[in-house]
Amino acid sequence: MYKILFTHSYFLRFDAKQWAAGQPYPPLGTLYAAGLMREKGYEVDFLDTMFVESSEVAVAAIKKHKPDFFVIYDDGFNYLTKMCLTNMREAAFRMINIAKEHKCIVIVSSSDSTDHFEKYLQKGADFILIGEAELTLHELIEAINNDVRDFTSIEGLAFYRNNELIKTRRRNVLKELDSLPFPAWDLLDVSPYREMWMRHAGYFSMNMGTTRGCPFKCNWCAKPIYGNRYNSRSPQNVLDELKLMKSKFKFDHIWFCDDIFGLKPGWVKEFADLVNKEDFRFRFKIQARADLLLQEDYIRDLARAGCETVWMGAESGSQKILDAMDKGTTVDQIYEASRLLKKNGVQPCFFIQFGYPGEKKEDILKTIAMINELLPHELGISVSYPLPGTVFYERVKGELNEKANWTDSDELMLMFRNTFQPAFYKQLHRYVHKNYRLHLAIDNIKTIIRHPFETNFRKLKRAASLAYYLPATVFAKQKLESLQASPN
C-alpha cells in the first residue's frame, strides 16, 4: 500500500503579523484529509510547517518517511489560507520542487491552487484537487494504486496529459459530514501551539468545524472550496469530537471556524441541550451575521452552550456600502444584534473592511461612529481584498496588473484605484484602532465613576490607557488628514 506524506503551505513565520499575535490554529483541513486516507487503509504521515523556518524542511521529512505521495493540503477553514498570500504560494512551489526531486507524486489542494491550478501544474505538481477534495484524493490514489492511467472520470481534478491541460467536472460537496472520520489529531504535535497560545493569550484555544459552506452571497467573499452549499455535522457528532479533544489536549477554548455557525434551524438549541445534559463545560467563539443574531432565544442557547464571543461580519456602518457588497444586512441589525449579545453576556466583535469601491469619506465616518458607539469587545480591520471568483474581483481585476495578492496579512495594500491613495487606507487602519482604544478607555472611566465598588484591575488598566491613546489618536488623525489631502 502506498505511503502518503501530508503537509500544508501555511508557514506562520512568513507572516510577521500572525507570528507576533501568537495565536496559531492547526491546519484542520489537512488533518481531515489525513484522517480519511488512514481510514481507507493508507499509511499516512504529517509534516506540520506551521512553526518551521523554511520550506527546505520538506527534504528531511521526505527522506525520513519515504512517501510515494507528497500531498500539500491547505486548510479550507482558515481565512488566512483563503487569502492566497504570496509568501505561502512560493513556499508551496518550493516544496513541490523538493518532492519532485525525490520522485514523489505531488498532489495539491488549496484555495490558491483551485483558483490558479495552471501555475501549480507548471511548477511541477502532478495533480491539483479542485474544490472540496477528500473524496477526490481518495479516488485519485485508489486509481493510481490500481494502475489506472485515465483520470478523466474523477471529478474535481486538474492535470496535464500529453502536454494537454485537463480539468474534470467539479465534484459536488459532501452532504453527510458525519460520514467523515474525525481529523487525525494524533498526528499533531500540539505542544508548540499550546506554548505559543499560553505565552501570548494566557489560555489554549483549538479549532473545530461544525459545517462547510455558506449560502449567503456577499459579492466580495470567495468560496473556492465549499461553495454556496451549507452542510452541517450533527450536534452529537460535534460533541463527541469535543470530548475526544478535551481528554487528549486539555484545551481551554474552541474556535468554531465555520463561515456561519449554527444556521440550521434548531441546531444550536439541540447542541446546548446536549452540552448541558452531559455537563460538558467549555468556552468558544463563533462567526455569524447580524441578521442571524436577532432572536434572543438563539442567543440564550449560544450562551447556554458556552459561547463567549461572536465575531460579526459588520463590514461597514454605511448602509450604502453594505448594499453595494450585497451583504443582505442592515446597520440597524448590527446595532440590535450587539445589544442582544451584550444583554446575554456574549461579547460582540466586529470584522470591518474599508476601501470597498464607491466608499467615500462620509461612509468611513459612519463606520467609525458605529464602532465608537457600540464598542465591540474586539475589532478586526482590513481593506477590501479582491479574491478570484467573486463579483468584486471581476469589477476591479483590470486594475490589479501583477499585484493581485498580499505578501503577508500585514501588507494591507489596497490593490485597485479608489477614493483615496493606498497609504491612506493603511493609516486609516492605524487611526481607527487607536480611536477605538481611546473610546474604550473613556467608557471604562465612566464605568468606574458610576460603579466605583465594581472596579477591577482590567478596568483600571483600560482607563489609564487614555494617557497613551489620546495623544496617539490625535497624531494618527493628523497624519490621516494629510494623506487624505494628497492626490490619489
C-alpha positions as a printed Julia matrix, in Angstrom:
488×3 Matrix{Float64}:
   0.0    0.0     0.0
   1.25   3.47   -0.87
   2.6    5.85    1.75
   1.32   9.45    1.89
   3.09  12.41    3.47
   0.66  15.26    4.14
   1.74  18.85    4.66
   0.38  22.37    4.17
   1.81  25.67    2.95
   0.93  27.99    5.84
   4.23  29.0     7.46
   3.43  31.17   10.45
   6.94  32.63   10.49
   6.37  34.0     6.98
   3.51  36.17    8.27
   5.01  38.65   10.75
   1.65  39.96   11.94
   0.31  36.5    12.79
   3.62  35.38   14.31
   3.52  38.4    16.62
  -0.12  37.7    17.53
   0.9   34.21   18.62
  -2.49  32.51   18.28
  -1.94  29.66   15.78
  -4.56  27.08   14.89
  -3.7   23.65   13.45
  -4.38  23.01    9.72
  -7.76  21.4    10.21
  -8.38  20.6     6.55
  -5.04  18.79    6.29
  -5.83  16.64    9.32
  -9.28  15.79    7.92
  -7.73  14.51    4.69
  -5.1   12.51    6.59
  -7.81  11.01    8.8
  -9.86   9.88    5.81
  -6.93   8.34    3.94
  -5.8    6.47    7.03
  -9.33   5.13    7.49
  -9.12   3.88    3.89
  -6.06   1.83    4.8
  -3.18   4.03    3.68
  -0.09   4.75    5.74
  -0.06   8.48    6.42
   2.46  10.86    7.96
   2.27  14.57    8.61
   4.76  17.4     8.17
   3.49  20.46   10.03
   5.05  23.61    8.57
   3.31  25.99   11.0
   6.41  26.81   13.06
   9.32  25.9    10.8
  11.67  28.45    9.28
  11.95  27.21    5.71
  10.26  25.04    3.12
  13.56  23.13    2.98
  12.24  21.16    5.97
  10.48  19.03    3.36
  13.8   17.46    2.39
  14.37  15.81    5.76
  10.71  14.8     6.08
  10.7   13.06    2.7
  13.97  11.29    3.45
  12.59  10.13    6.8
   9.16   8.92    5.67
   9.96   7.92    2.05
   6.44   8.67    0.79
   5.06   7.7    -2.6
   2.74  10.71   -2.5
   3.55  14.2    -1.25
   0.24  15.97   -0.61
   0.13  19.71    0.06
  -3.36  20.05    1.5
  -4.16  23.51    2.84
  -6.8   24.35    5.41
 -10.03  25.45    3.74
 -11.48  26.64    7.06
  -8.98  29.44    7.74
  -9.37  32.87    6.12
  -5.59  33.29    6.05
  -5.22  30.4     3.62
  -8.12  31.71    1.53
  -6.19  34.96    1.01
  -3.53  33.16   -1.02
  -0.61  35.14    0.42
   2.35  35.09   -1.94
   4.8   34.09    0.8
   2.83  30.86    1.2
   2.44  30.31   -2.53
   6.21  30.49   -3.02
   6.7   28.06   -0.13
   4.28  25.63   -1.79
   6.13  25.95   -5.1
   9.44  25.16   -3.4
   8.02  22.1    -1.64
   6.65  20.88   -4.98
  10.16  21.14   -6.43
  11.68  19.28   -3.5
   9.13  16.48   -3.66
   9.63  16.02   -7.41
  13.4   15.88   -6.9
  12.72  12.93   -4.59
  10.46  11.18   -7.13
   7.19  11.72   -5.25
   3.83  12.06   -6.93
   2.76  15.59   -5.91
  -0.87  16.47   -5.24
  -2.04  19.93   -4.18
  -5.33  21.08   -2.65
  -5.87  24.7    -1.62
  -7.9   27.8    -2.34
  -4.99  29.24   -4.3
  -4.36  26.11   -6.36
  -8.08  25.79   -7.09
  -8.06  29.35   -8.46
  -4.64  29.08  -10.16
  -4.22  25.37  -10.94
  -2.2   26.05  -14.07
   0.51  27.85  -12.06
   0.87  24.91   -9.7
   0.97  22.36  -12.51
   3.6   24.43  -14.31
   5.7   24.35  -11.13
   5.7   20.57  -11.23
   2.64  19.37   -9.34
   1.15  16.23  -10.87
  -2.46  16.8    -9.83
  -4.5   19.69   -8.45
  -7.63  18.87   -6.45
 -10.38  21.37   -7.26
 -12.83  22.34   -4.52
 -13.69  20.03   -1.61
 -11.02  17.41   -2.0
 -11.11  14.47    0.43
 -13.12  12.17   -1.83
 -11.23  13.28   -4.93
  -7.94  12.5    -3.19
  -9.14   9.03   -2.24
 -10.41   8.23   -5.74
  -7.21   9.51   -7.35
  -4.85   7.5    -5.17
  -7.06   4.42   -5.47
  -6.91   4.78   -9.27
  -3.12   5.06   -9.22
  -2.96   2.12   -6.8
  -4.96   0.08   -9.27
  -2.7    1.11  -12.16
  -5.38   3.25  -13.84
  -3.96   5.71  -16.37
  -7.1    7.62  -17.4
  -8.18  10.05  -14.68
 -10.8   11.96  -16.65
 -13.68  10.21  -14.86
 -12.51  11.51  -11.46
 -14.37  14.69  -10.57
 -12.59  17.73   -9.17
  -9.2   17.23  -10.79
  -6.75  19.2   -12.94
  -3.65  17.68  -14.56
  -1.63  17.51  -17.75
  -1.96  14.58  -20.15
   0.42  14.56  -23.11
   1.01  18.29  -22.62
  -2.74  18.93  -22.73
  -4.33  20.59  -19.7
  -7.26  18.54  -18.41
  -9.8   19.84  -15.91
 -12.58  17.45  -14.99
 -16.1   18.28  -13.85
 -16.33  19.87  -10.42
 -17.31  17.49   -7.64
 -20.48  18.09   -5.64
 -19.8   18.88   -2.0
 -20.21  16.22    0.65
 -23.63  16.39    2.32
 -23.25  13.84    5.11
 -20.42  15.35    7.11
 -20.84  12.82    9.92
 -19.59  10.2     7.46
 -16.09  11.67    7.65
 -13.74  10.39   10.33
 -12.51  12.94   12.85
  -9.33  14.8    11.88
  -6.13  12.84   12.54
  -5.44  14.79   15.73
  -2.95  12.17   16.92
  -0.56  13.19   14.12
  -0.34  16.72   15.52
   2.38  17.8    17.95
   0.2   20.16   19.95
   2.95  21.43   22.27
   4.17  24.41   20.18
   0.56  25.51   19.66
  -0.16  25.33   23.37
   3.08  27.07   24.32
   2.52  29.98   21.94
  -1.13  30.44   22.99
  -0.26  30.41   26.68
   2.58  32.88   26.19
   0.51  35.36   24.16
  -3.05  34.87   25.39
  -2.82  33.07   28.72
  -5.08  30.22   27.58
  -5.06  27.48   24.94
  -7.54  27.56   22.06
  -8.11  24.92   19.38
 -10.23  24.91   16.23
 -13.14  22.8    15.05
 -15.55  22.9    12.11
 -19.22  22.01   12.51
 -20.3   23.0     8.99
 -18.99  23.53    5.49
 -20.01  26.28    3.11
 -22.11  29.43    3.32
 -25.4   30.06    1.46
 -25.1   33.86    1.56
 -23.75  35.77   -1.42
 -21.68  38.75   -0.29
 -20.03  39.74   -3.56
 -16.51  40.08   -2.1
 -16.46  36.65   -0.42
 -14.73  33.79   -2.26
 -15.77  30.18   -1.71
 -13.41  28.11   -3.85
 -13.56  25.01   -1.66
 -17.1   24.54   -0.31
 -19.14  26.95   -2.43
 -22.61  28.23   -1.57
 -23.93  24.93   -0.25
 -24.29  24.65    3.5
 -23.99  21.29    5.22
 -23.77  20.56    8.91
 -22.5   17.89   11.24
 -24.91  16.63   13.87
 -24.67  18.19   17.36
 -23.86  14.77   18.84
 -21.01  14.21   16.36
 -19.55  17.59   17.27
 -19.81  16.91   20.99
 -18.16  13.51   20.56
 -15.14  15.15   18.94
 -15.05  17.86   21.59
 -14.9   15.23   24.33
 -12.1   13.43   22.48
 -10.11  16.64   22.08
 -10.7   17.68   25.68
  -9.37  14.38   27.0
  -6.37  14.42   24.64
  -5.37  18.09   24.6
  -6.98  19.7    27.67
  -7.93  22.79   25.67
  -9.35  25.86   27.4
 -11.27  27.29   24.46
 -12.6   26.4    20.98
 -12.84  28.47   17.83
 -15.68  27.08   15.73
 -14.21  28.12   12.4
 -17.4   27.78   10.33
 -18.19  30.66    7.99
 -21.63  30.66    9.64
 -22.18  28.8    12.9
 -25.48  27.13   13.75
 -27.52  28.26   10.75
 -29.57  25.06   10.58
 -32.87  25.61   12.48
 -32.8   24.11   15.95
 -29.13  23.1    15.75
 -27.84  25.43   18.46
 -30.65  24.54   20.86
 -30.01  20.84   20.41
 -26.28  21.38   20.87
 -26.81  23.42   24.04
 -29.16  20.75   25.39
 -26.55  18.02   24.8
 -23.71  20.08   26.29
 -25.73  20.72   29.44
 -27.08  17.16   29.67
 -23.55  15.75   29.61
 -22.26  18.57   31.83
 -19.53  19.38   29.31
 -18.12  22.8    30.15
 -16.09  24.8    27.67
 -15.79  28.28   26.19
 -15.98  29.04   22.49
 -16.16  31.74   19.84
 -18.04  31.71   16.53
 -18.57  33.74   13.37
 -22.07  34.93   12.45
 -24.1   37.54   10.61
 -26.0   40.39   12.23
 -29.32  39.27   10.77
 -28.94  35.82   12.35
 -28.47  37.31   15.83
 -31.84  38.97   16.25
 -33.64  36.14   18.06
 -32.95  36.3    21.78
 -33.75  32.6    22.29
 -30.98  31.75   19.82
 -28.5   33.95   21.68
 -29.52  32.44   25.01
 -28.86  28.99   23.58
 -25.43  30.11   22.39
 -24.62  31.43   25.85
 -26.0   28.29   27.48
 -23.71  26.13   25.35
 -20.65  28.16   26.38
 -20.38  30.83   23.67
 -18.2   33.66   24.91
 -17.57  35.66   21.74
 -19.34  36.24   18.42
 -17.35  37.69   15.53
 -19.85  39.51   13.38
 -19.23  40.47    9.76
 -20.33  44.04   10.35
 -18.09  45.33    7.49
 -19.4   48.92    7.4
 -21.53  51.44    9.23
 -22.81  52.77    5.92
 -25.93  51.14    4.5
 -24.84  52.28    1.05
 -21.69  50.17    1.29
 -23.47  47.15    2.79
 -25.9   47.24   -0.14
 -23.05  47.6    -2.64
 -21.49  44.47   -1.12
 -24.75  42.51   -1.48
 -24.33  41.87    2.23
 -28.04  41.43    2.9
 -27.82  43.02    6.34
 -28.59  46.46    7.73
 -26.81  48.83   10.07
 -29.83  48.66   12.37
 -29.37  44.88   12.62
 -25.74  45.37   13.68
 -26.9   47.66   16.48
 -29.68  45.31   17.62
 -27.52  42.18   17.45
 -24.81  43.9    19.51
 -27.38  44.94   22.11
 -28.84  41.44   22.43
 -25.43  39.79   22.66
 -24.26  42.13   25.42
 -27.56  41.71   27.26
 -26.99  37.95   27.4
 -23.34  38.11   28.4
 -21.87  37.34   24.98
 -19.14  39.59   23.6
 -19.77  41.06   20.13
 -16.7   41.55   17.94
 -16.64  43.22   14.53
 -14.95  42.46   11.24
 -14.66  45.81    9.42
 -13.38  46.48    5.92
 -12.54  49.82    4.4
 -11.89  50.7     0.78
 -14.78  48.96   -0.95
 -15.44  50.58   -4.36
 -17.6   53.67   -4.01
 -16.76  54.27   -0.34
 -16.44  58.0     0.4
 -15.36  59.96    3.44
 -18.91  60.11    4.82
 -19.15  56.3     4.68
 -15.89  55.95    6.57
 -17.1   58.4     9.22
 -20.33  56.41    9.65
 -18.32  53.24   10.25
 -16.07  54.94   12.79
 -19.12  56.37   14.57
 -20.73  52.92   14.75
 -17.58  51.41   16.24
 -17.27  54.17   18.82
 -20.92  53.9    19.83
 -21.21  50.11   20.02
 -17.68  49.47   21.34
 -17.29  45.83   20.33
 -15.15  43.61   22.53
 -12.56  43.27   19.75
 -12.09  44.74   16.31
 -10.63  43.24   13.16
  -9.97  45.79   10.41
  -8.85  45.14    6.86
  -9.07  46.8     3.48
 -11.15  45.28    0.71
  -9.25  42.39   -0.83
 -10.33  41.08   -4.26
 -10.39  37.28   -4.39
 -10.77  35.34   -7.65
 -14.25  34.06   -8.41
 -16.07  36.99   -6.83
 -18.18  39.76   -8.36
 -15.9   42.23   -6.61
 -12.81  40.7    -8.23
 -14.37  40.88  -11.68
 -15.19  44.53  -11.05
 -11.59  45.55  -10.27
  -9.39  42.9   -11.92
  -8.46  45.24  -14.77
  -6.65  47.43  -12.23
  -4.74  44.64  -10.45
  -2.0   44.04  -13.01
   0.67  41.85  -11.4
  -0.32  42.83   -7.85
  -3.26  40.55   -7.06
  -2.19  39.12   -3.69
  -0.63  40.42   -0.49
   2.77  39.09    0.54
   1.52  38.56    4.1
  -1.55  39.51    6.11
   0.01  42.72    7.41
   0.54  44.25    3.98
  -2.9   45.91    3.91
  -2.3   47.26    0.42
  -5.35  48.47   -1.48
  -4.65  46.88   -4.85
  -7.08  48.85   -7.03
  -7.86  52.52   -7.58
 -10.28  54.06   -5.08
 -11.29  57.35   -3.47
  -8.0   57.72   -1.58
  -4.44  56.57   -2.14
  -3.32  53.17   -0.74
  -1.25  54.82    2.03
  -4.42  56.5     3.32
  -6.06  53.14    4.0
  -3.05  51.8     5.88
  -3.09  54.91    8.07
  -6.87  54.64    8.44
  -6.36  51.15    9.86
  -3.98  52.58   12.48
  -6.18  55.55   13.3
  -9.39  53.57   13.75
  -7.69  51.1    16.1
  -6.25  53.91   18.24
  -9.53  55.82   18.21
 -11.38  52.66   19.25
  -8.97  52.1    22.16
  -9.41  55.72   23.18
 -13.19  55.32   23.36
 -12.79  52.09   25.33
 -10.67  53.99   27.84
 -13.27  56.76   28.14
 -16.03  54.17   28.59
 -14.08  52.48   31.38
 -13.56  55.79   33.13
 -17.32  56.4    33.01
 -17.98  52.9    34.37
 -15.55  53.41   37.25
 -17.22  56.7    38.15
 -20.7   55.14   38.06
 -19.75  51.93   39.85
 -16.59  52.56   41.88
 -17.05  49.45   44.05
 -17.09  47.17   40.99
 -13.72  48.36   39.75
 -11.08  45.75   38.92
  -7.52  45.81   37.59
  -8.6   45.35   33.97
 -10.93  48.35   34.11
  -8.28  50.48   35.77
  -5.7   49.47   33.17
  -8.04  50.34   30.31
  -8.96  53.65   31.93
  -5.27  54.5    32.4
  -4.61  53.79   28.71
  -6.29  57.15   27.99
  -2.94  58.8    28.69
  -1.45  56.98   25.69
  -4.37  56.76   23.28
  -5.49  60.39   23.49
  -2.3   61.89   22.01
  -1.73  58.82   19.79
  -5.19  59.24   18.27
  -4.64  62.95   17.67
  -1.33  62.31   15.88
  -2.81  59.43   13.85
  -5.72  61.63   12.76
  -3.39  64.44   11.69
  -1.39  62.05    9.54
  -4.58  60.6     8.09
  -5.83  64.06    7.14
  -2.56  64.89    5.42
  -2.83  61.7     3.35
  -6.46  62.45    2.59
  -5.41  65.79    1.12
  -2.76  64.16   -1.08
  -3.76  63.33   -4.66
  -4.69  59.73   -5.42
